[in-house]
Amino acid sequence: MTTISPTRVSMYDFLYHDTQPMLSLLADAAQLSLPQARLGMDASLQAIVSALLAYQQRHQGQAVSKKLFGRGAVKELRQYNSMNFATISATLYHRHDAADAVFSDNARVIKASEHIAEKIDATTQQAQTLLTSLCVIVLRELAILTEYSQLDSDEINKWFALQPQFLSTARFSPEHTHTLSAETESNSDLPESTTEAVEAIENNSENNAERTLLNVERLSSTPPPFDPYWYKLTGFKPEDYEPVQDMQMATGNYLKAIGRSPDNLQQGRHNDMLVFTEMHAVALPHQRWLLQLAKISDIYLSRNRLRVNSEPANPPKPPLVSLGLIGGNNDNTPTTTSEKPIEYEASTPLWKNPVILIIILVVGVLGALATLKYQSQKSDGAILATEEVLEQDAIDERQQQDVAIVMVDEDESGVAETEKAE
């Protein structure tokens, strides 16, 4: 079986990794140092995710899809496929509108900016620029993710319902991170902080510096613990949310279909079935739409599309997920609407496409009718012209005067005159 981390369906984790490549651009836009921008981005992402959860709690998934993910600012920003000055310029132009929509109140935006500014030792204006800019980027990235995964409103609601467990304190507890800490402590010659990593590089200790960078990269793979303060600011109530479980999880046929049954191990067709790995304090239903979302998220992150780069000549194609990784076997296990996989239809040849055939037929019929009408009008015109010529000739003939020429014989004229005299 192919396993995937549950954090691939966590908005907080996805956005944390997705926005890392644009750190320098955001730092420049907000006029912050790189360390300030990094800390500010972490706090801003927490505030934005909490605000999104609160928005969905009030308005539900259909409003999230139409009023947030479908905004004009998001559509304009989706025209860019890389992060550069043109992209960040469009982001700065729409940032206030997006932030007001996400937080539902400009006063919350200012209050959040003040809290972030206090944390990173910056001005409120700098923190607000960073926060509002990230609002546009977050909406764009989540809109792309939901579209590629083809989530409907009900599935968006279920996806949002799963998010609080990724932000819970239990997930970031020492029990969950003790394995990573043990690995770090086993390398006693590795520095424990980024500052020591920089010092190691400056001291030209090549081996130590290389191992330090690897260690720091591994430590940064997990986002910082979530601050519950953002729940209070945005008005989100996590106690009202429970992960939506599917009753089919309890059936043996369904467990077999999704690859969670040992019976599938003997079937080669199911050896590469996609499933979630276990994770502390996180429970996810193995629904097909969620597995597809996780896989697409994994592909999207691997592309590193938010890195600073010039706009590509051809936009990258949407990631596709093999249905063999998610689909079940051929038994009669019923599936709910949310579990139906996306069916990508193969391209149909033009001569087999009924729409194309109908269009050709209609165009042909209309063309034939137009030709017949043209020929008929042409024939009628010729007849009318002939009749007009004949009628004009008859009129001219009637208007001509008859002239009679009489020839009189001279002899006959003389005899007549003699007889008259007598």
C-alpha positions as CSV (number, residue, x, y, z in Angstrom):
1,M,0.0,0.0,0.0
2,T,1.0,3.6,-0.6
3,T,0.9,5.6,2.6
4,I,0.6,9.4,2.9
5,S,0.8,11.7,5.8
6,P,-2.5,13.0,7.2
7,T,-1.0,16.5,7.4
8,R,-1.5,16.7,3.6
9,V,-5.1,17.5,4.3
10,S,-4.3,20.0,7.0
11,M,-4.7,23.6,5.9
12,Y,-2.2,24.9,8.4
13,D,0.5,22.4,7.4
14,F,-0.2,22.8,3.7
15,L,0.0,26.6,3.8
16,Y,3.0,26.6,6.1
17,H,5.1,24.6,3.5
18,D,3.4,26.1,0.5
19,T,4.3,29.7,1.4
20,Q,7.8,29.2,2.5
21,P,9.4,29.9,-0.9
22,M,7.9,33.4,-1.0
23,L,9.4,34.5,2.3
24,S,11.8,37.0,0.7
25,L,9.1,38.7,-1.4
26,L,6.8,39.1,1.6
27,A,9.6,40.4,3.7
28,D,10.4,43.0,1.0
29,A,6.8,44.0,0.6
30,A,6.3,44.5,4.4
31,Q,9.8,46.0,4.8
32,L,10.7,43.3,7.4
33,S,13.9,41.3,8.0
34,L,13.8,37.7,7.1
35,P,13.6,36.4,10.7
36,Q,10.8,38.9,11.4
37,A,8.9,37.9,8.2
38,R,9.3,34.2,9.1
39,L,7.8,34.6,12.5
40,G,5.2,37.0,11.2
41,M,4.1,34.5,8.5
42,D,3.7,31.8,11.1
43,A,1.4,34.0,13.2
44,S,-0.4,35.3,10.2
45,L,-1.2,31.8,8.9
46,Q,-2.6,30.9,12.2
47,A,-4.8,33.9,12.3
48,I,-6.0,33.4,8.7
49,V,-6.8,29.7,9.2
50,S,-8.7,30.5,12.4
51,A,-10.6,33.2,10.5
52,L,-11.5,30.8,7.7
53,L,-12.8,28.2,10.2
54,A,-14.9,30.9,11.8
55,Y,-16.2,32.1,8.4
56,Q,-17.2,28.5,7.4
57,Q,-18.8,28.0,10.8
58,R,-21.1,31.0,10.2
59,H,-21.8,30.7,6.5
60,Q,-21.0,27.0,5.5
61,G,-19.1,25.6,2.6
62,Q,-21.1,27.0,-0.3
63,A,-20.4,30.5,0.8
64,V,-16.7,29.7,1.3
65,S,-16.5,28.4,-2.3
66,K,-18.4,31.2,-3.9
67,K,-17.7,34.3,-1.8
68,L,-14.1,33.5,-0.8
69,F,-12.6,31.1,-3.3
70,G,-14.5,32.6,-6.2
71,R,-13.6,36.3,-5.6
72,G,-12.4,38.4,-8.5
73,A,-9.1,39.0,-6.7
74,V,-8.5,35.2,-6.4
75,K,-9.3,34.7,-10.1
76,E,-6.9,37.5,-11.1
77,L,-4.1,36.1,-9.0
78,R,-4.6,32.6,-10.4
79,Q,-3.5,33.9,-13.8
80,Y,0.1,33.9,-12.3
81,N,1.9,30.6,-12.0
82,S,5.1,31.9,-10.3
83,M,5.9,34.5,-7.6
84,N,7.6,37.6,-8.8
85,F,7.1,41.4,-8.7
86,A,4.1,41.3,-11.0
87,T,2.4,38.7,-8.8
88,I,3.2,40.5,-5.5
89,S,2.0,43.7,-7.0
90,A,-1.4,42.2,-7.8
91,T,-1.4,40.7,-4.3
92,L,-0.8,44.1,-2.7
93,Y,-3.6,45.7,-4.8
94,H,-6.2,43.2,-3.5
95,R,-5.0,42.6,0.0
96,H,-7.4,44.8,1.9
97,D,-10.5,43.4,0.1
98,A,-9.4,39.8,0.8
99,A,-8.6,40.4,4.4
100,D,-11.9,42.2,5.1
101,A,-13.7,39.2,3.5
102,V,-11.8,36.6,5.5
103,F,-12.0,38.3,8.9
104,S,-15.5,39.8,8.3
105,D,-14.4,43.0,10.0
106,N,-11.6,45.4,9.5
107,A,-11.3,45.9,13.2
108,R,-10.3,42.3,13.6
109,V,-7.6,42.8,10.9
110,I,-6.1,45.7,12.9
111,K,-6.3,43.9,16.2
112,A,-4.6,40.8,14.6
113,S,-1.9,43.0,13.1
114,E,-1.2,44.6,16.5
115,H,-0.8,41.2,18.1
116,I,1.6,40.0,15.4
117,A,3.6,43.3,15.4
118,E,4.1,42.9,19.2
119,K,5.4,39.4,18.6
120,I,7.9,40.2,15.9
121,D,8.9,43.7,17.2
122,A,7.6,45.6,14.2
123,T,5.1,48.3,13.5
124,T,1.4,47.6,13.1
125,Q,1.5,48.8,9.5
126,Q,4.3,46.3,8.6
127,A,2.4,43.4,10.3
128,Q,-0.8,44.4,8.5
129,T,0.9,44.4,5.2
130,L,2.2,40.9,5.8
131,L,-1.1,39.6,7.1
132,T,-3.4,41.1,4.4
133,S,-1.0,40.0,1.6
134,L,-1.0,36.4,3.0
135,C,-4.9,36.5,3.0
136,V,-4.9,36.8,-0.8
137,I,-2.3,34.1,-1.3
138,V,-4.1,31.7,1.1
139,L,-7.4,32.1,-0.7
140,R,-5.7,31.5,-4.0
141,E,-3.9,28.4,-2.9
142,L,-6.9,26.8,-1.2
143,A,-9.1,27.7,-4.2
144,I,-6.7,25.9,-6.5
145,L,-6.6,22.9,-4.2
146,T,-10.3,22.5,-3.9
147,E,-10.8,22.9,-7.6
148,Y,-8.2,20.3,-8.5
149,S,-9.8,18.0,-6.0
150,Q,-13.3,18.9,-7.2
151,L,-14.7,19.3,-3.7
152,D,-18.4,20.1,-3.5
153,S,-19.9,22.2,-0.7
154,D,-20.6,19.2,1.5
155,E,-17.0,17.9,1.2
156,I,-15.7,21.4,1.9
157,N,-17.7,21.4,5.2
158,K,-16.3,18.0,6.1
159,W,-12.8,19.2,5.3
160,F,-13.1,22.2,7.5
161,A,-14.5,20.0,10.3
162,L,-11.3,18.0,10.3
163,Q,-9.0,21.1,10.8
164,P,-9.3,21.7,14.6
165,Q,-7.6,18.4,15.4
166,F,-4.5,19.6,13.4
167,L,-4.4,22.7,15.6
168,S,-5.0,21.0,18.9
169,T,-2.4,21.2,21.7
170,A,-2.3,17.4,21.9
171,R,-0.8,17.2,18.4
172,F,2.1,19.4,19.4
173,S,2.6,17.7,22.8
174,P,6.1,16.4,23.8
175,E,4.8,12.8,23.4
176,H,4.3,13.5,19.7
177,T,7.7,15.1,19.2
178,H,9.8,13.0,21.4
179,T,11.0,10.8,18.5
180,L,12.3,13.8,16.6
181,S,14.0,15.2,19.8
182,A,15.7,11.8,20.4
183,E,17.1,11.9,16.9
184,T,18.4,15.4,17.4
185,E,20.0,14.5,20.7
186,S,21.7,11.5,19.3
187,N,23.8,13.8,17.1
188,S,25.6,15.5,20.0
189,D,27.9,17.4,17.6
190,L,24.9,19.1,15.9
191,P,23.9,22.6,17.1
192,E,20.4,22.9,18.4
193,S,19.4,26.3,17.0
194,T,19.5,28.1,13.7
195,T,21.9,30.7,15.2
196,E,24.4,27.9,15.9
197,A,23.9,26.6,12.4
198,V,24.9,30.0,11.0
199,E,27.9,30.1,13.3
200,A,29.0,26.7,12.1
201,I,28.9,27.8,8.5
202,E,30.8,31.0,9.3
203,N,33.5,28.9,11.0
204,N,33.9,27.0,7.7
205,S,33.2,23.6,9.4
206,E,31.9,22.0,6.2
207,N,30.8,18.7,7.5
208,N,29.3,20.1,10.6
209,A,27.6,22.9,8.7
210,E,26.1,20.5,6.1
211,R,24.7,18.2,8.8
212,T,23.4,21.3,10.7
213,L,21.5,22.5,7.7
214,L,19.9,19.1,7.2
215,N,19.0,19.0,10.9
216,V,17.4,22.5,10.8
217,E,15.5,21.6,7.6
218,R,14.1,18.5,9.4
219,L,13.1,20.6,12.4
220,S,11.3,23.1,10.3
221,S,9.2,20.5,8.6
222,T,6.6,20.8,11.3
223,P,4.8,24.1,11.8
224,P,5.0,25.8,15.2
225,P,2.3,25.1,17.8
226,F,-1.0,26.8,17.2
227,D,-1.9,29.8,19.5
228,P,-5.5,29.5,20.8
229,Y,-5.6,33.3,21.0
230,W,-6.7,33.3,17.4
231,Y,-9.9,31.4,18.3
232,K,-10.9,34.2,20.7
233,L,-10.1,36.9,18.1
234,T,-12.0,35.4,15.2
235,G,-14.8,33.9,17.2
236,F,-14.3,30.3,16.2
237,K,-15.8,27.7,18.5
238,P,-13.9,24.4,18.1
239,E,-16.1,22.6,20.5
240,D,-18.9,22.7,18.0
241,Y,-16.9,20.6,15.6
242,E,-16.6,16.9,15.4
243,P,-14.8,15.0,12.7
244,V,-17.4,13.5,10.3
245,Q,-17.1,9.8,10.2
246,D,-18.7,7.5,7.6
247,M,-20.6,4.5,9.0
248,Q,-19.2,2.4,6.2
249,M,-15.9,2.5,8.0
250,A,-17.3,-0.2,10.3
251,T,-18.2,-2.6,7.5
252,G,-15.8,-5.3,6.4
253,N,-16.5,-4.8,2.7
254,Y,-15.6,-1.1,2.9
255,L,-12.4,-1.8,4.9
256,K,-11.5,-4.3,2.2
257,A,-12.4,-1.8,-0.6
258,I,-10.2,1.0,0.8
259,G,-7.2,-1.3,1.4
260,R,-7.4,-1.5,5.2
261,S,-8.1,-5.2,5.3
262,P,-5.3,-7.8,5.3
263,D,-7.2,-9.7,2.6
264,N,-6.1,-7.1,0.1
265,L,-2.4,-7.9,0.6
266,Q,-2.8,-11.0,-1.6
267,Q,-4.3,-9.1,-4.4
268,G,-1.6,-7.4,-6.5
269,R,-4.1,-4.9,-7.9
270,H,-4.5,-3.4,-4.4
271,N,-0.9,-3.4,-3.3
272,D,-0.5,0.3,-4.2
273,M,-3.7,1.4,-2.6
274,L,-3.4,4.9,-1.0
275,V,-4.1,5.1,2.7
276,F,-3.3,7.5,5.6
277,T,-0.5,6.7,8.0
278,E,-1.2,6.8,11.7
279,M,-0.7,10.2,13.5
280,H,-0.9,11.2,17.1
281,A,-4.1,13.0,18.1
282,V,-5.4,12.9,14.5
283,A,-8.2,10.6,13.2
284,L,-9.2,10.8,9.6
285,P,-11.9,8.8,7.7
286,H,-10.5,7.0,4.7
287,Q,-12.9,8.5,2.3
288,R,-11.9,8.7,-1.4
289,W,-12.4,12.4,-1.8
290,L,-10.1,13.0,1.2
291,L,-7.4,10.6,-0.1
292,Q,-7.6,12.3,-3.4
293,L,-7.2,15.7,-1.8
294,A,-4.2,14.5,0.2
295,K,-2.5,13.1,-2.9
296,I,-3.1,16.3,-5.0
297,S,-1.9,18.4,-2.1
298,D,1.3,16.3,-2.0
299,I,1.8,16.7,-5.8
300,Y,1.1,20.4,-5.6
301,L,3.6,20.9,-2.8
302,S,6.3,19.0,-4.7
303,R,6.1,21.4,-7.6
304,N,7.1,24.3,-5.3
305,R,5.0,26.7,-7.5
306,L,5.4,29.7,-5.1
307,R,9.1,30.0,-5.6
308,V,10.4,33.3,-6.9
309,N,10.7,32.9,-10.6
310,S,9.7,34.4,-13.9
311,E,6.3,33.5,-15.3
312,P,6.5,30.2,-17.3
313,A,5.6,30.2,-21.0
314,N,3.1,27.4,-20.5
315,P,1.2,27.0,-17.2
316,P,1.6,23.6,-15.5
317,K,-1.1,21.1,-15.9
318,P,-3.4,20.2,-13.0
319,P,-2.2,17.2,-11.1
320,L,-4.1,14.0,-11.8
321,V,-4.4,11.1,-9.4
322,S,-4.6,7.5,-10.6
323,L,-7.9,6.0,-9.7
324,G,-6.2,2.7,-9.1
325,L,-4.7,4.2,-6.0
326,I,-8.0,5.2,-4.6
327,G,-10.6,3.0,-6.2
328,G,-11.9,-0.2,-4.6
329,N,-12.4,-3.7,-5.8
330,N,-15.3,-4.9,-8.0
331,D,-17.6,-5.9,-5.2
332,N,-21.0,-4.4,-4.6
333,T,-20.0,-2.2,-1.8
334,P,-22.2,0.9,-1.9
335,T,-20.6,4.3,-1.9
336,T,-21.8,7.6,-0.7
337,T,-21.8,10.7,-2.9
338,S,-18.7,12.0,-1.2
339,E,-16.8,8.8,-1.8
340,K,-17.3,8.7,-5.6
341,P,-13.9,9.1,-7.3
342,I,-13.4,11.7,-10.0
343,E,-13.9,10.0,-13.4
344,Y,-11.6,11.5,-16.0
345,E,-13.2,10.8,-19.4
346,A,-10.9,9.8,-22.3
347,S,-10.9,12.2,-25.2
348,T,-13.5,11.2,-27.8
349,P,-12.5,11.3,-31.5
350,L,-14.2,14.1,-33.4
351,W,-16.1,11.7,-35.7
352,K,-17.6,9.9,-32.6
353,N,-18.5,13.1,-30.7
354,P,-22.3,13.5,-31.0
355,V,-22.1,17.2,-30.4
356,I,-19.7,17.7,-33.3
357,L,-21.9,15.5,-35.5
358,I,-25.1,17.5,-34.6
359,I,-23.3,20.8,-35.3
360,I,-22.1,19.5,-38.7
361,L,-25.6,18.2,-39.6
362,V,-27.3,21.5,-38.6
363,V,-24.7,23.6,-40.6
364,G,-25.2,21.3,-43.6
365,V,-29.0,21.5,-43.5
366,L,-28.9,25.3,-43.1
367,G,-26.4,25.6,-45.9
368,A,-28.6,23.4,-48.2
369,L,-31.7,25.5,-47.4
370,A,-29.8,28.7,-48.0
371,T,-28.6,27.4,-51.4
372,L,-32.2,26.3,-52.4
373,K,-33.6,29.7,-51.4
374,Y,-30.9,31.5,-53.4
375,Q,-31.6,29.4,-56.5
376,S,-35.3,29.9,-56.2
377,Q,-35.0,33.7,-55.8
378,K,-32.6,33.8,-58.8
379,S,-35.1,31.8,-61.0
380,D,-38.1,34.0,-59.9
381,G,-36.1,37.1,-60.7
382,A,-35.3,35.9,-64.2
383,I,-39.0,35.1,-65.0
384,L,-40.0,38.5,-63.7
385,A,-37.4,40.2,-65.9
386,T,-38.6,38.4,-69.0
387,E,-42.2,39.3,-68.4
388,E,-41.3,42.9,-67.9
389,V,-39.5,43.0,-71.2
390,L,-42.4,41.4,-73.1
391,E,-44.9,43.8,-71.5
392,Q,-42.8,46.8,-72.4
393,D,-42.6,45.6,-76.1
394,A,-46.4,45.3,-76.2
395,I,-46.8,48.8,-74.9
396,D,-44.4,50.2,-77.5
397,E,-46.2,48.4,-80.3
398,R,-49.6,49.8,-79.3
399,Q,-48.2,53.4,-79.3
400,Q,-47.0,53.2,-82.9
401,Q,-49.4,54.8,-85.6
402,D,-50.5,52.8,-88.7
403,V,-49.5,54.6,-92.0
404,A,-51.2,53.5,-95.3
405,I,-49.6,54.4,-98.7
406,V,-52.2,54.5,-101.5
407,M,-51.0,54.4,-105.1
408,V,-53.4,56.0,-107.7
409,D,-53.0,55.2,-111.4
410,E,-53.0,58.3,-113.7
411,D,-55.2,56.7,-116.4
412,E,-57.8,55.8,-113.9
413,S,-57.7,59.3,-112.5
414,G,-58.3,60.9,-115.9
415,V,-61.3,58.7,-116.8
416,A,-62.8,59.5,-113.5
417,E,-62.5,63.2,-114.1
418,T,-64.0,62.9,-117.7
419,E,-67.0,61.0,-116.3
420,K,-67.6,63.6,-113.7
421,A,-67.5,66.4,-116.3
422,E,-70.1,64.7,-118.4
